């Protein structure tokens, strides 16, 4: 089989490595891919993830048997719709279903209409009205840009001055472009956060192993928000009892709501959850695999990934048992110094040959130049280790992360510590 994977980051590398395990896979094309992905797939750097018509033309011209559209932007732009229109089966939601991530207003209104537990909220398209509301609000509070913003469109002002600055940045200065034409202002929830990715064909659902992300740039969850500095799986806060509550009050009702709205969701649906004193609530939905959650979840998948994705496309997921390993996985992100602010690119990366079998390096932001691997993004590599338990996985991930070198390399040193503390309670 010839496969096509749209995207070029660590998440896509994890997906590609897992797809390669299927013996029927002959070739995987990555559009655009990156320097490290080139070792596992044929990268077409000239076609970007948002070049929808070029992607479709490439798929037709190269006899693609199955496509995976991984990032949010091409999903929201209708890449799956266009591939389906030319007869190419693929994994991912169509544009109407992708609104569950592409519009915070859509998703919040969906939850309100169908009684899915989430934070109380208000929607504004006028900065003056938003500011008037915030002057009566309690802090901290959450301010979200309506549209896609590379995972950075959520601000948590601690006081009125910060809230005013957030509204100005999003709605007036257009820090996230048209994504900030509307904002959602919602109550600040407390409790452990859990990420649960799930395979779904619109009716049946197969949740993946839960995970815990580390969004802040600095140790102790300090500093600016990032796309994610590391992850661990499973999340010890997510017990079987809580999982059952989520299935009954969030997962199945969300799928039913999407069907009722005429936009059934097929693909990977990501549930960002907060385990509040009042029970689990939805912080956000994503319409695709999370990054870097994918880098710890997929290594624990025992069932063949392509088989699962084909069952989602064929709407036969209910007939398939999706199995997971009992162990744990940990991912440590190696970033360019200065990320998520300004950082330099083009630094040569030195990788250690012969990493242990349980360690995988996923390439997120690098490129090949004359045979050398150079940094090209803020998050450069994700170093993932699988172990019998979380302590073992973390030890091996950090041991491998320490020996990888590039100028300005930065990583958090406390990935997984919150999870370990939760396990001791």
Buried (B, 14 or more C-beta within 10 A) or exposed (E): BBBBBBBBBBBBBBBBBBBBEBEEBEBBBBBBBBBBBBEBBBBBBEBBBBBBEBBBEBBEEBEBBBBBBBBBBBBBBBBBBBBBEEEBBBBBBBBBBBBBBBBBBBBBBBBEEBEBBBBEBBBBEEBEEBBEBBEEBEEBBBBBBBBBBEBBBBBBBEEBEBBBBBBEBBBEEEBBEEBBBBBBBBBBBEBBBBBBBBBBBBBBBBBBBBBBBBBBBBBEBEBEBBBBBBBBBBBBBBEEEBBEBBBEBBBBBBBBBBEEBEBBBBBBBBBBBBBBEEBBBBBBBBBBBBBBBBBBBBBBBEBBBBEBBBBBBEBEBEEBEBEBEEBBBBBBBBBBBEBBEEBEBEBEBEBEEEBEEBBBBBBBBBBBEEEEBBBBBBBBBBBBBBBEEBBBBBBBBBBBBEEBEBEBBBBBEBBBBBBBEBEEE
